[in-house]
Amino acid sequence: MSRKEEQENIIKRLDSIIRSLSQSRSQIESSEDIQKIKDKVEQDDKPRLATLLEDTIVLLKDDPQNRVKIKEKLNRIWNGYGHIKPLAEVTGEIKKYYLMANSTGSGNP
């Protein structure tokens, strides 16, 4: 799969997580990963996580070169929800396909 396709898949994955967090009970079919996220994120935190993920999507789509802001969002997601495996995986994919892909120096992504 090309880098562009991987990036599109990441955005689709984030979007489905946001939709599942925003909707009450089983209004939509949930994958196992999404179900894990819904089960492990407290009800009060779901809107906050959905907003963080939405902000991340906006950056990835509209300003993918803004590595500092993307890293800030990823750090906030990681600090609050990094213990949830599907979220840890998607943040890792964002780092790999957006931050490392855009890296021009030898510094850390």
RAFEN-V66037 format. One record per residue. RES is the residue in three letters. SS is DSSP state (A for helix, B for strand, O for the rest). PSI is psi as a letter, one per 40 degrees, with the letter a starting at -180 (999 if undefined). Layout:
RES/SS/PSI
RES/SS/PSI
This chain:
MET/O/h
SER/O/i
ARG/A/d
LYS/A/d
GLU/A/d
GLU/A/d
GLN/A/d
GLU/A/d
ASN/A/d
ILE/A/d
ILE/A/d
LYS/A/d
ARG/A/d
LEU/A/d
ASP/A/d
SER/A/d
ILE/A/d
ILE/A/d
ARG/A/d
SER/A/d
LEU/A/d
SER/A/e
GLN/O/i
SER/O/i
ARG/O/a
SER/O/g
GLN/O/d
ILE/O/i
GLU/O/h
SER/O/h
SER/O/i
GLU/A/d
ASP/A/d
ILE/A/d
GLN/A/d
LYS/A/d
ILE/A/d
LYS/A/d
ASP/A/d
LYS/A/e
VAL/O/h
GLU/O/i
GLN/A/d
ASP/A/d
ASP/A/e
LYS/A/d
PRO/A/d
ARG/A/d
LEU/A/d
ALA/A/d
THR/A/d
LEU/A/d
LEU/A/d
GLU/A/d
ASP/A/d
THR/A/d
ILE/A/d
VAL/A/d
LEU/A/d
LEU/A/d
LYS/A/d
ASP/A/d
ASP/O/f
PRO/O/e
GLN/O/e
ASN/O/g
ARG/A/d
VAL/A/d
LYS/A/d
ILE/A/d
LYS/A/d
GLU/A/d
LYS/A/d
LEU/A/d
ASN/A/d
ARG/A/d
ILE/A/d
TRP/A/d
ASN/A/d
GLY/A/d
TYR/A/e
GLY/O/e
HIS/O/e
ILE/O/h
LYS/A/d
PRO/A/d
LEU/A/d
ALA/A/d
GLU/A/d
VAL/A/d
THR/A/d
GLY/A/d
GLU/A/d
ILE/A/d
LYS/A/d
LYS/A/d
TYR/A/e
TYR/A/d
LEU/A/d
MET/O/d
ALA/O/d
ASN/O/e
SER/O/h
THR/O/e
GLY/O/a
SER/O/e
GLY/O/i
ASN/O/i
PRO/O/999
